[in-house]
Amino acid sequence: MGDVFDYNGPMQMVTRIMHKPEISDAATLEEFDSVIREIQEHGLAADELEPLKIKFRSDYYSMLEGGMMPRYGLMHLLACFTLFDGDPQLVNTILDGFLAVTREEVQAAANKYLRREKRAIVFRQPASTGKEAA
């Protein structure tokens, strides 16, 4: 399956969808579109947003720890916030904005940015290794 690029002005989102070879690209894309359509029409269910916030917070703290290079994530964010925002203290508060997102804001963003007429789709197929013909 390919990458789905939704673009509406300066904001750009890339979504990578991978699927099993026995499932078609078209079927996978239709399922993806049905999930987006559900969010656009009905929003997230009441019990869906909180686990996403927990996962986002966990990923943020994990990124700060830097994995193989301890504290690299923190140093990178401090450098970026200093260079681009002039405020290294944002590292302490940036998460608050993400965790304050409401279900209504998610639905509004889906309606504004995740529009089929504004996307480009790239289907990437594995290169043939020649072993299949043998």
HUMO-V537090 format. One record per residue. N is the residue number from 1. RES is the residue in one letter. PSI is psi in degrees with one decimal (* if undefined). Layout:
# HUMO-V537090
N|RES|PSI  N|RES|PSI
This chain:
# HUMO-V537090
1|M|160.7  2|G|-173.0  3|D|140.6  4|V|120.2  5|F|115.3  6|D|125.4  7|Y|128.5  8|N|85.7  9|G|-145.1  10|P|-17.1  11|M|136.3  12|Q|136.5  13|M|136.0  14|V|128.1  15|T|127.3  16|R|125.5  17|I|123.6  18|M|140.8  19|H|165.8  20|K|147.9  21|P|-25.2  22|E|-7.0  23|I|131.5  24|S|156.3  25|D|-43.3  26|A|-43.3  27|A|-39.3  28|T|-44.1  29|L|-38.6  30|E|-39.1  31|E|-42.3  32|F|-48.2  33|D|-35.4  34|S|-35.1  35|V|-45.5  36|I|-44.7  37|R|-41.2  38|E|-43.4  39|I|-40.4  40|Q|-40.8  41|E|-38.2  42|H|-8.9  43|G|-175.5  44|L|149.2  45|A|155.3  46|A|-32.1  47|D|6.3  48|E|-32.9  49|L|-40.1  50|E|-45.9  51|P|-32.8  52|L|-39.7  53|K|-40.1  54|I|-44.6  55|K|-41.7  56|F|-44.7  57|R|-42.6  58|S|-44.3  59|D|-37.4  60|Y|-48.8  61|Y|-36.6  62|S|-41.8  63|M|-37.5  64|L|-34.8  65|E|-24.6  66|G|5.0  67|G|-113.7  68|M|-25.5  69|M|89.8  70|P|134.2  71|R|0.8  72|Y|-40.5  73|G|-42.3  74|L|-45.7  75|M|-39.5  76|H|-47.5  77|L|-42.5  78|L|-43.4  79|A|-45.6  80|C|-45.8  81|F|-34.6  82|T|-47.8  83|L|-48.5  84|F|-28.7  85|D|-11.6  86|G|22.1  87|D|86.2  88|P|-18.3  89|Q|-12.7  90|L|-25.3  91|V|-25.2  92|N|-16.6  93|T|-10.1  94|I|-34.6  95|L|-31.3  96|D|-41.6  97|G|-40.8  98|F|-40.1  99|L|-14.5  100|A|-4.2  101|V|136.7  102|T|164.9  103|R|-37.5  104|E|-38.2  105|E|-36.3  106|V|-45.1  107|Q|-42.4  108|A|-42.0  109|A|-40.4  110|A|-41.9  111|N|-34.5  112|K|-43.2  113|Y|-29.6  114|L|61.7  115|R|131.8  116|R|-36.0  117|E|-7.6  118|K|14.0  119|R|158.4  120|A|139.4  121|I|132.2  122|V|119.3  123|F|118.7  124|R|130.2  125|Q|145.2  126|P|143.1  127|A|145.8  128|S|134.5  129|T|-5.4  130|G|-15.4  131|K|-27.4  132|E|-34.2  133|A|-22.8  134|A|*
